[in-house]
Amino acid sequence: MFKPALAAVLVASCFPAIAENIEHISIYANRTATPQQDVLASVTVLERDDIVARQASDLPALLAQLPGINLSRDGGRGQNSGLYVRGGNAGHTLVVIDGVRSASATLGYKTLSMLPLELIERIEVVRGPRAAWYGSDALSGVIAITTRRAGAVELNANIGSYGQAGTDISVSHTSEQLTLGATAGVSRADGFNVREDADPDHDGYNQKFIKVAADYQTGLGLWTAQADVNSGFYQFDTTWGNEDEADTLNRAFLLGWQHQSGQWQHQAQLSRNLDSDTTFGPDSRSPFVTERDEFNYQAATDLTDKLGFVGGVNWYQEQVDKSATAYEQTSRMNRAVFAGLNYQHDALQLEAAARRDVINQYGGQNTWQLAAGYQLAEHWLVRASRGSAFKAPTFNALYYPGFANPELKPEESVSDEIAVVYQADALMVQLAWFDRDVTNLIQGTERAENVLLATIQGFEFSLTQQWQQFSSRFSYTWLDTENGTTGKKLERRPENTINWRGSYDADLWSVFITSDYQSSTYQGAFVSVADLGGYTLWGFGGSYQLTPQLAVRANINNLFDKQYQSSAGYATAGTNFAVSVSYTPQ
């Protein structure tokens, strides 16, 4: 069962390291810019060049290549996707876009399948609880996305299997203190039939997106403004077959300010997010429209040459503007204050953070985070952390007719992590063990209930290395989960996951090969196939710089046409290709 994936391990071990800088900066793990090797948490950072080089079909496929993350898809690109970070539910990972929390108030999480990669400049994934910094939803981790602010004109176009086609353009202009930028694009696909027992049609998608932004530098700080609009539709199949298309519209507006005053760094944000999703069927129309207004302020300073401080306030209000059925309550407010300290002296690092959220439905919720690290030798760091987290019930769980339970309590967790890290110029190796207990976990098929204790533990091993033009990225995750009521594993969490990517980069061209393995998964007691078998997927791709301005990229996914499912009853893509070109005028 492991032979294809083990071949990737053997190839990875053939790439010894030489001196080359592979350092990244973490911004969101402790809300301050910190070199990745100094962060006392498991963090993965992808810059724009990394995102482009990986040639992933969409954002969920890209994230599934990272340690500690597995993906469950109800079909292909544009279809519903569930991301599980370190065994948590899809709603146990907070998605932050440009520093602003992003999730539907009714669903309780951000759907990532329709968030275009063309709009993304940077991705930072923090694995482990971060509620002491960000409040509700960050039980398993945080996915922080920074949208694009193009530094030059750039044109992109792509085509691929299943009728995939898209194009986008990014432009920018700087004049003294003012910088203007915009990115716009369209994308679509015919798709394929994701359920043979439902409508015999292709399930595709179509979307349009645009972002405009402005930065203005003054003596009182940097002022920013931006607006993002992403609209389109996607087709889908369900087990009951009464709806097969959805229109979606997401709008985000942000005003920001940053200022350095002496030893203090200040920043503030005011934002509004509006999410609209309307599903259609032969005889039905189900609209869901939610909005969130949010204000953030934080300040940071070095109290001494060894002790740093970060603190701030957070306020947001969520509201259901329109829904398919009437909700008993349609809005709620959250107010929070947080603070953290970081201490570093010689080989010792210490961190502590605490936050208090006051939700008008639940009163106060306290969360905390403690971490310590010790530099054993020049390249060796050992670290340990413990933190608490919570997730407030969604509007659907509380008030959706036929499923609602207004008496639900917030889900709560306590997590531990111990890790050993080796960091050299061109080699990084990390082994992390984690353990999490979740109480008041919300489950139910007919009515939401706080019914069980879930236990989650496992370890992650990751290795990144460079040798001349060769590079290799390898990760292995072992996961052990248990539903405390039934004694069974949590749904759609594989015990073993392996991801490997090897590449060769020359002056004008590069090639890569990927191998992704996932062991069998338990799908639940109420599906036709309770257990889905494991699978290994191989991919191949490359790029060529035709001129200084023009680059072409191509890749093949599922190289050996593996027939598999990650969600019971839903087909996945067979062998498929994609070709893209990028043009950057000088």
N, C-alpha and C positions, 0 to 999 in steps of 0.2 A: 504493500500500500504506500510506503514512503519512498520507493525507489526513484520516481521522477524528481521529487523534491530533494532527496539526498544527493542527487547528481548536481543540483545547484549549490549545495553546501560544499561539495568537493571542488567545484570550479571556483567558488568564492575563496576557499582556503589557498588557492594558487596565486593570489595577488598579494605579495608582501608590500609593506609600506615604505615610502620615502618621504622626505620633507616636502610638504605642500600644505598650505593653509586651507582648512575646510571649516573655519569657525563661522558660526551664525550668532545672531543676537536675539535673545528672547525679550519680548516687550510685555507679554500678558501674564506670565507665570506669577510674578509678584508686583505687577503694575509699574515696573521701572525697567529701563533698558539695561540688560545684563548679559554678558557673554554666556552663551549656552552652557559651556562647561562649568560655570559658576552657579548655575541655577540648581536649587535643591529639590528638583522635580524631574520627571521624565517628560522631555520636550522634544518635538520634531518641528523644524522650521523649513518651509519651502519658499524660496524666492521665485520671482517671475521666470528666471532662466531655468530653474528646476522644474517648474510647472510645464513650461513649453517642451523641455527635453523629454519628459516622461510620456508625452503624447497620449494621455488618458482620454477616453471617449467623453467623460463628463466628470463632475466633481465627486460623486459617490465612488466611481471607479478609481479615481486618484487617491482618495482617502483610504480606500481598502488596501492600498499597497503599503500602508504605514504600520508600524508595530502596534499591537494591542487593539486593532480595529478589524471587525469583520462586517460583511455586507450581505443583506438579504434583499433580493430584487423581485418585484412583481412584474417581470418582463424586461424590456430593454430601456434605451435612453428615453427620458421623459416620464417613465413609469414610476410608481411609488417605490421608494427605497428606504430600508431601515439600516441605520448605522449603529453598531453596538461597540462602545468603547469600554474595554476591560470588563465585559460581561454585563454592563448596565443596560437598562431599557433605552429605547431610542430617545425618550424624553429625559434621560438622566445626563445628557451632555448639553451644556449651554453653547449655543452658537452666537458669537459676537461679530458683528459686521461694522467695521470702522469704529470700534469701541462701544457700539450700541447693541444691547441684547436684541435678538431677533427670533421670534417664535409666534406662531398663531396662538391666540388666547384660548381658542376652543380645543385645538389639538394638544397644545402644550409643548410643541417642539417645532423646529424649522425644517421644512421639507427642502432638501438640497438638490433634488433631481432636476429642477428647473432654474437653478442658479448658474448662469453661464460662466465657464472658465475664462472666457474672453474678457470678463469684467474684473478678474482677480489678479492682483499684483503680488500678494503674499499670503501664506497660510501658516499659522502657528497652532499646533495641537499640543495641549497640556493634558497629560494623562494622570488621573488622580483627582481627588476633590479640590475644588477651589471656591467653595461657598463662602469662606471667610473673606474673600475678595469680591465675589460677584453675586452672592445671595442664592436664591432659589434656582434649581435645575442643574447646578454644577456638581452632581454627586459623583459622576464617573470622570468628568473632565470638561475641558473647554476647547472648542474649535473657534479660533479667532481669525477672521478673514479681513484683509485690507484690500479695498477695491483699487482699480488702476488710476494712476495719475501720470499719464504718458509724458515722457520727456521729449518726444519728437513725433512727427507724423509717422503712422504705421498702418499699413493695409494688410489684411489677412483674408484668405479664402480657403475653404475646405470642401471636399466631397468624400463620400464613403459608401459603404454597403447599406442596404435597406433604404435607399433614397436619401441618405444623409447629405445635406448641403448647407453651407453657411458662409457668411462674410461679415467682416466688421472693420471699422476704421477708428483710429485714435489720433487726436490732434492736440497740440498745446501751443500756447503763446505766452511769452514773458516780456513785460514792459516795466522796467524799474521795479517798483515794489509789488506789482500785480502779476499773477500767473493765472491763466485761464486754461482749462482742459476739458476735453469731451471724448467719450467713447460711445459708439453706437453700432448696432449690428442686428442681423436676422439669422435665424437658424431653423431648420425643419428636417423631418425624416418621415418616410412612409411607415417605418417600423415593420413588425411581423406579428402574426397571430399569437398572443401570449397565453391563451387558453383554448384548447381544441374543443372543450366541452361547452364553450360559450359562443359568442358571436363569431362566425367564421370570417373575420375581417382582419386587416392589418391595423395595429394599434400604434399610431405615430404621434408626432407633436409638431407644433409650430410656435415660434416665439420671436418677439422683437424686444430689444432692450436699448436703453440710452442712459448715460450718466453725464452730467455737466458739473463742473467744480470750479471754484475760484479761491485763490489764496491772496491775502493782502497783508503785507508786512508794514507795521507802524512802530513808532516808539513805545507804544503801549502793548505790543505783542503781535503775534501772528493770528489773523482772523481768517476763518475758512467757512465756506458755504458749499453745499453740494445737494444734488437731487438725483435720485435713481428711479427709473421706471422700467419694469419688466413685465411684459404682458404676453399672453399666448393661450394655447389650449393643448390638451393632451387627451388621447383616447386610452381607454383601459377596459379590462374585463373583470367582473366579480363572480363569486361563486353563485350568487343569486341572479345575476344577469339583468337587473332592471335599470342600470345606469351604465353608460359607456363613453361619456365624454365630459370634460370639465374645462371651463374657461377660468383662467387665473390672471390676476393683476396684483402686482406688488409695487408699492410706492414708498420711498424713504427720503426724508428731508432732514438735513443736518446743518446746524450752525455751531462752529467751534471757536475756541480761543486758547492760545498758549502764550505764556509770558514767563521770562526769567527775571526775578527781582532779588538782587543780592544772592544769597544762598538758597533761596526758595524758587521752586519750579511750580507754576500754577497752570492748570488746564481745566476747561469747562466745556460742556456740550449740551445742546438742547436739540432734541430730535423728535420726529413723528414718523411712525411706521403704520402703513395701512395695507392689510392683506384681504384680498377678495378671492373666493374660490366658489364657483357655481357648477355643480354637477348636473348633467342632463341625461335623461333616458327617454324611452318612447312615450311615457305618460307621467314624467316627473321632472321637477326642477327644484334643486336644493341649494339655495345660496347661503354662504357663510361669509360675513364681512366683519373683521375685527380691526381695532386700532390700538396703538400704544403711544403715549406721550411720555418722554423721559428727560430727566435732567441729571447730569453728572458733574461733580466738581471734585478735584483732588489736588493736594499740595504735597510736595516732596522736598526734603532737605537732608543734608548731612549734619546731624547734631554734634558729632565729633569726627575725627578722622577715621574712626572705627565703627561708628554707630549711625545708621541711616533711618529716616522716618518717612512713611507714606500714610496719608489719611485723607478722608473725604466723606462726601455725602452722596446719596443716590435716591432719586424719587421717580416713580413711574406709575402711570395709571393705565390699566387695560380695560377695554370695553368691547362688547359684542354689539355692533351696530345693526346687523341683520342676520337672521338665521332661518333655517328651514322650519323650525318649530320655536315656540316661545320658551325662553329661559326664565326661571324664577328670579335670578339676579343677572344683571347684564354688565356690571362694572365692579372693579375693585382697585384699591390703591395700596402701594407699597412705599414705605419710607425707611431709609436705612442710613446708618453711619458706620464707617469702618476705619481701622487703623492697623498699621503694621510696623515692626521694627526689624532691621537686619543688622547683624553684628559680625565683623570679620577682624580677626587678630591672628597674624601668622598663619598657621595651618587650620585654624578653627573658624567655622561659619555657623551662625545661629540665626534663625528666623522665627518670628511669631506674628500672627495676624488674628484679628477678631472682628466680628461684624454683628450688628443687631438690626434685624428687619422687623418692622411693625406692619402687619397686613391687616386691613380693616376687618377681615373675616376671621382671623385667627389670633390676633394679638401679636406678642413678641416671639421671635425666633432668634436664638443665639447660635452662632457658628464660630469655630476657631480652627487654627492651623498652627502646628509646631513642627520645626524641621531643624536638623543639625547635620553638619558635614565636616569631615576631617581629611586633610590632605596627607595621606600616608607617605607618599613620596612625590617626586617631581611630576609624575603623570597619573598618579593614582588618587582617587577620591572615593571615600565611603560615606554614604549618607543614609539618614533615616528620617521618617516623617509620620505624623499622625494628624488626622483632620476630621472634622464633622461636616455634615452637609444635610440639606433638606430640599424637598420639592413640594410646592403647594399644589393641591389637586387642580386639574384643569376645569374649565367651565363645562366641558362635556361630561366629565366624571361627576360633577356636582349637580348639574341641572338638566342634562339632556333627557327628555321624556322617555321612559321605558328603561333607562339605564342609570338614571341619576340617583345619587346618595348624598344629600346635603350634609350628612353627619361625618363625612370623610375627614380623617386627620392627615396632615402632611406626611409624606414619606421621609424617613430620617435614616442616616447612615453614619458609621464611624469606620474610617479606613486607615490602614497601616501600610507603609512601604519601606523596604530596605534595599539599597542598591550599591553596587560597586561599579565604578566607571574608570576606564583607562582612556586618556586623551593625549594624543601626540599630534604632531603637525599634520600628518596625513592618515591617521588611524584613530578611530574612536570605537571602543568596545564597551557595552553596558549590559549588565545583568541586574534585573530588578525583580524582587518578589513583592507581591501585593496581596492584601487581604481586606475584605469589606463585608460588613454585616448591614443589611437593610431591613429596618423594621417598618411596620405599617405599609408594606408594599401594596399598591393598589392593583387589584386583579378583578376579574369577573367577566362572564360572558352575557349574563342577563342583567346583572346589577353590580355596580362597582362596590368593592368592599376592601377595607383594610384587614386582610385575612392572614398574612403570612410573614414569616421571617425568611429572607433569602440570604444565603451565604455565597460569597464569590471569592475565590483565591486563584492565584496563578503566578507565573513568572514570564518575563520578556527577556529575550536575548537579542541584541542588535549589534551589527558590525558594519562599519563604513570605512573603506580604505582606498588608497590610490597608489598606483605604481606606474610611473611614466605616463603613457597615454591610457592605461587600463584603470578602470574604477569598478568597485563592487559595493553593493548595498544588500545586506542580508538581515532578516529578522525572523525569529521564531517565538511564538506565543503559545504557552500551555495554559489552559483555563479549566477550572473545576467549579461548577455552579450547582446549587441545590435549592429547590423550592421546599421551604421548611414544612409546608402542609402536606404535599403529595410525596415528597422524597425524590421527585424526579428532577432532571436537569432543567434549567431555564430554557425556554424556547429559542431556537435559532442561534445558539451559541456553540460553535465547534470547540472541541477539546484541544485540537492542534491546528495551528495556522502557520504557514511558512511563506515568506515573500523574498524573492531574490531578483536583483537586477544587475547585470554585468554590462559594461559598455567600453568602447574604444573610441577615443577622440583624436582625430588628426587635425591638420591645419584648417582644411576646408570641409571635411566630412566626418561623420560619426555613425556608429552602429551600436545597437543594444539588443539584448535578449533578456526576457523575463520569464520567471517561473513562479506561479502562485498556487499553493496547496491549501486545501481546507478539508478537515476530516468530517465525518458524518455529523448530522445535527438532528436533535429532537425537535419536531415541529409542533407538538402539542397533542392533546387527547381528542380534539374535535376536528381533526382533518383526516382525509382519506388515507394519507401516507404519514404515519407517525414519525418515521425516521427516514431521512434522505441520506444517500451515500455520499462519501467524500469524493473529491475530484482534484485534478491538477490541470491548470491552464498554462499554456506556453504562448509567448508573444515574441515578435521580432520587428525591428524598425531601424530607421536611420534618417540622416539629414545631410544635405549638401548645400554649401554656400556657393551658388552659381556666380554671383557678383557681390561686391561689397553691399549692395542694396537688396539683393534678392536671394531668398533661401527657400528650399523645398524640403518637405518632410513626408515620410510615409511609414506606415506600420501595419502589421497584421496581428489581430487578436484571435485568441482561441485557435492557434495555429493548426492543431490536429482535430478540429471540429468535434470537440468533446460535447456529448449530449448530457446535460446536467441540469439540476434545479437547485436554487438556494432558498426558494419559497415554494412549499408544496402546491402542485397544480399549475405553476407558472413556468412557461418555457423561457429559455434564455437564448442569447445570440449564438449562432454557430460561427464558423470561420468568417471573419469580416475584416475589411481593410479600410484605411483612411489615408487621404493624401491632402496636404495643405501647403500653401505658399505664403510667404511673408515678404512684404516690400516696404522698405524704409528709405525714402528719398533723403539724400544728403543735402 
